Every structure is written in C-alpha cells, then in structure tokens.
Amino acid sequence: MTSIVGKRINGRTYYYLVESERVDGSPRIVSQRYLGSAADVAAALDGATGLPESTRHLAFGDVAAVWSTLERLQVRQVIEDVLTPRRAKIATYLVLAVLHRATAPDIPLEDWWKGAAAARFVRLRLPADAVRDEEFWRVTRRLTRGQLERIEDAVAARIPRESVTLAVDVPNFATYAESDTADATLAGLSALVTLDGAIPLVSRVYRRGGLGVEPFGVAVDRLGARQAGEVTVVFDTGQHAQLDLDSGLHFVGALPLADFPDLLARPASSRRPVDPGRFPGLTALEARTNVFGVQRRVVLTHSARLHAAQSRSFAQALSSATRQLDGLALALEAGTNRRPREQLLTDIARITRVRWVDRVLSARLTGSRPGELRLEHRIDEAARARLDEEFFGKQLLVTDHDWPVVDVVTAYRARYHLDSTVRMLNGSFVAAPAPRWDWSEHRMAVHSLVTVLATAVTHLMRREADRAGLDLSVRELLDQLAGIGETVLRYPSTGGRPRTRRVLTARDATQQRLFELFNLGACAP
C-alpha cells in the first residue's frame, strides 16, 4: 500500500511517500521517500522545480554491475564462511577492495569511494571515513596464506563453469615498488582458468628471477591439487622446456614459426575459416609433424587482424632502420667520420638487428680507413614479400587433444586474455605509498588475491555479455558501463532541507542492453 504521510518537525510539516505491507498480520512501513514541504510538493506537481544550485557526478554503471555480480556470487558471505571465527569486517573490506580494483585501480580507495554512487547501494556498515587504504591493510594484516587460498577456492566454487580447466602462466603479473625509482620485485602468476571466458579459479604468485623460482610444471601440479578434474597446460613459445610433454599431461602450446618452414610455405588456399562468429578473419589448417621428436597434431592459424598489425609494425621498424642508415651514410660521405671500421660495423648490426628487419635489409660497408669508409644498403623486395606471405598473421599451435580447432585457439588465447586484464588492473607497476609501508610477502599475497578475484568477476561479466551477443573485451565492457553515470542535482531550499534528485545519464543501445543484462535498475536511484 502506498500513501503520503506528513510529519511535524520543529513546527513545520514535511511529507513522505510511504510503502506499507502486512508483516506477520500487522501493517509495517517497509520504505519511505522524502518529498519535502507542501511548497516543495506543489512546485514538483506544477513542474516549477527551477534550476539546481549545484550538481555532482558519480560513477555508477561499472560499479553497480560489478557489485551486482559480487552479490550474485555471494562473495562476501563466502569469505565470512571461510574465516573461523567469522570476520564480517575482513570480508567487507576484501569485497570492497575487489569492487575498487575492478572499477578504479588507479586511484586511492578513499577517493574512489567519495566519487562513486556505491555508498547508496553497497551496505558496508562502516563509517565513511573508514574506507581508506590504510584501514584495509590494517584489517587484513592477520590473514594467513592458507586463509587466502581457501577464500580463493570457495569463490571459485561459486563460478559456473564447464569441466575443461586450463593452466596458464603470466610472467609479468606485477612489478612491486615503493616508488618509480625504487628497486622493484617482479612477480609472475600461475593460474587455473576456465576454457570458456578465461575466468581464473585458483592461482599462485611467484617471484621472478633469483634462486628457487618454481618451474611452471611444478606450479601446475600444486594448483591441480586444489581443483578436481583434468587440467590442460597452455604454454607459450619456449616455455615447453619447463614441462614434460611425454608424461601424459594434456597441453596446448605455441611453437617457433621459423622451425617449421614447410608448414609456413603452404598456400592460403589450404586454410579454412575457424569460426566466423567467434573469430572473424581467422583461418587455420591442421597437420601432423615432428615436434620435439614425436609426431604431434599442429594447427597453423592466420589472423587478418594480426597480419595487418604486424605489417604496420614491420613497416615502421624498417623505415626507422633505413633512416638511421641513411644518416650514417651521409656522415661518411661528408668525411667527418673518425670511428674505426669495427665500431661502425657494430652500429650497423645494432640498427638492422630488429625482428624481421635483418631478413630484408642488408648493408655493405666499404673501405678500410675512417676517412674512406662508405655505406650502401638495400631492401630485398622479394624477401619482404616472402616474409609477408609466410610469417605475418600466423601462429603455430601444438596439442595432444582432438578438440575442434576453435577450442584449441580459445585455449591458447586464454593466457592473453588473463594477461591483458591483470595488466589493466595492476598498471605498469604497483607503487606502495612509501614511506608508510613497503611490499612485504603478506601484502603481495593479499594484493594478488584481490586482483585475481577482480579478474574473475570481470571475466565472468565479459562471458555473460558475449553470450548475450555483445562482443566486448573486458576493457571495452567496463568502459561502456562506466559511461552510465549518476548525476546528483541539488536544489535550493524552500524553507526545509535542501532537495536533491538523482538521475542517470542517457544510454546508447549497447549501454541499455548492459543495463538490463546486469540488472542495474536494482541499483538505480
């Protein structure tokens, strides 16, 4: 039942829109909305609300969508259940940190909270001034590594997934430093992810470099023990040395193209489209060939998008190298060179020793004494054409699976999806606000858990958008959602409290579909 109720406050009457329901047989007020004084109500009915005296814009769409997903997965409740005795405050701060990392990783926690609409629909039961980075680290300081792993395991159990699990490695997970100029700790990430969506389930962070670095194969065994079912290892070029491919391990990996010239020479007509819907412009051929001494199944793919990108990159590198050689040649002709021949040969090798450039650009240095040295260079157009035909846009994958080609490609690309997202969430490096604290092993472990959970949530959202027909990367998805803002309009007081209205920004067709997909209406003002 809906009604308008007047309340006398300091001799004045203010009106509220009240929703009532019967609870246990008795009428109860379940919600109320402030309308203002009689003059406010009359002005609103007449449409004479006037101009607001101020406005404020808050982040809404991305925050509401991530929060909706966290609530659906019951992440806060899952964390509370893992911690014994229950620690509601720790669970609250961890969920808040995941929401912050997914939507605004580049700004401090307290600044993000002040500029987001989250306070309206995220019920923290915390004072506003307690939402600070320092308080987060204080509250989470006693979490053990075992508890962090159990939290990750419990959240993974809430993620809908198919039976196929992939093991991937991201060697450039994070660079921890106290400042831009301080010595840094390089960290890598090994993780088990879903085939569909590359959603991380469990992970293990390791230090790169130095003694005692854990090989990828050992990490796979450790992670596999935390998840039921078979694991397929995804490895990049050269990473197979850390794995025993003859041990019965399932795998999908990349091979160096130059080691298989016969496959590269096959004509484009031998390739077939993989899946125009999921991978437009991608073609592939299958074969069996000798890989590491064993006949194995290989898949040679060609991407039109990758081909175009590599062609542009190569053209820029070749142009840069020729300009440098032209400048060196002019200096030699002017007779101003005083450097010996050996030093010039070293410079020429440095200029041309760029990927693929040395295949098509040759340089010849004549003369023996400094004043007589001359430089000639030329581009082998036939070699350039062969490079474009045989290398650009191609990847060579090897696997022991009899999966369809589309699944082989999907598995291999999982690592790149994961790497792209964690780089977005972590930035080029993770700087500590020195001198207040530095990156201890414990802080790194907590940070990695928050990052992995934020990655899991955003990858799950991307998978849901993809199934709804929206082909968006994680970055594109969050950017679209972030474009749905909330504006707070503050109107002058008419004798009572100042009135405010909250409205959402206009949405285009894609944003409206995302609004409905992630049920943002439940968080709307």
Salt bridges, closest charged atoms under 4 A:
ASP40 OD1 - ARG499 NE 3.64
GLU53 OE2 - ARG490 NE 3.53
ASP81 OD1 - ARG86 NH2 3.16
GLU134 OE1 - ARG132 NH1 3.82
GLU134 OE2 - ARG436 NH1 1.92
GLU135 OE2 - LYS89 NZ 3.89
GLU135 OE1 - ARG132 NH2 3.80
GLU135 OE2 - ARG138 NH2 2.64
GLU152 OE1 - ARG226 NH2 2.86
ASP153 OD1 - ARG226 NH2 2.92
ASP196 OD2 - ARG467 NH2 2.53
GLU214 OE1 - ARG204 NE 3.09
GLU214 OE2 - ARG222 NE 2.66
GLU230 OE1 - HIS250 NE2 3.36
ASP236 OD2 - ARG415 NH1 3.55
ASP246 OD1 - ARG296 NH2 2.94
GLU286 OE1 - ARG297 NH2 2.62
ASP326 OD1 - HIS377 NE2 2.69
ASP347 OD2 - ARG339 NH1 2.47
GLU372 OE2 - ARG369 NH2 2.54
GLU376 OE1 - ARG364 NH1 3.59
ASP388 OD1 - HIS307 NE2 3.17
ASP400 OD2 - HIS250 ND1 2.68
ASP419 OD2 - ARG423 NE 2.81
GLU441 OE2 - ARG207 NE 2.65
GLU464 OE2 - ARG72 NH1 2.90
GLU486 OE1 - ARG120 NH2 2.53
GLU486 OE2 - ARG502 NH1 2.65
